Amino acid sequence: MAVMATPAREVSVFGDAIAYFKEAADLLELDAGMRRILTSPARQIIFAIPFQRDSGEFEVYTGYRVQFSFARGPAKGGIRYHPGVTLDEVTALAFWMTWKCAVVDLPFGGGKGGVTCDPSTLSMNEIERITRRYAAELVEVVGPDKDVPAPDVNTTPQIMAWFMDTYSMHVRQNQPGVVTGKPLEIGGSRGRVEATGRGVTICALDEMSEIGLQPEKATVAIQGFGNVGKYAAKLFEERGCRVVGISDVTGAYYNQEGIYVSGAMAHVAQFGTLEGFKGGDKITNAELLASPCDVLVPAALEKVFTAETAAKVQAKLIVEGANGPTTPEADRIFREKGIVVIPDIMANAGGVTVSYFEWVQDRMGYFWKESEVNQRLEEFLLANLHEIRAIGNARGATLRTSAYTLAIDRVVKALKMRGIYA
Ligand code: GLU
């Protein structure tokens, strides 16, 4: 188990994340020492994951877990399986989790993990072996009161079940609270699968009413049709909005009359991707981002909005379902164009909020009705979104800077109360 530190480079994802932090830190007039503490990951772990392919051949992948902060509680954040996973990316994502948990006032720090791999080239058995080895490597440092992983890009409730089982076998007792996003049968929460998409629509609809956009007259385009994008699409449709564009790795699909979201979901359930979907005209992902719509939801990966793509955006409101989709240059362009952005740490916090509810339910051994989960989710999100808006109005700041300001202030208060143990 190697432990190392990453320097923040200008071009890195973590570098971009630091730029947003700095703006809010300036507003809070944080001193240099506090900034140093808040931008240093508490622990970064890199390890080899040797495993056997179904063919019998041995392969070695690299696994990561970054525990960025424990100031407000155990580290919390997903595990990503993707070819683009690097220490820099996982560190940035763990940094964002710290602010995301704080912005919705959850008693968690921030963490994130990943394995550099392409799951589309792996069988279920291979994914199970990788997951169990990944979990076994982390046995000493994860746990319900240490660090609680969850799903992220390409990881599923089944993968969480294998993680939970491996950990429980090692510690010789059932420990459902070591991970969230589990299947219902083994301690998952009702409403967790849809929670991130639901949170996106809750935040979007609240902001739409703020800027005078009526749902029945609004058009929405969504980039990404995974766990976040597809449920967001479905819920926007349920609330009367017209979903005009959707996309996945195979391309984008646009229909001015409205895409029938359940049809798109059924297509993906049958064929695995949107390839061949006939409910809209096929366009490129870049065209989707520039397409006519009122609300645009990036729900895929980082750095989707650059100076180039941001300049072409026609939407009035951007709701960041993905983590880190907007580079600081793009953010400046949105500001100049008067496009309102609900930042990732607020817009996609619905997932981790219901993860928190799952962790609470696991500890109680008593499970809530879905309506109860959804109602509490809405309360957590809206109370904090309204607080962010009030900060923005008082300070003349964007929602992003206001969200960071609220989150950083909460973490700083916790750190100061605990003091630095040295
Ligand atoms: N991976 C999700 C996120 O980026 C959820 C994390 C969690 O539930 O811990 O927010």
Residues whose N, C-alpha, C, O or C-beta is under 5 A from the ligand:
A	BS01	LIG	K76 G77 G78 V148 A150 P151 D152 N348 G351 V352 S355
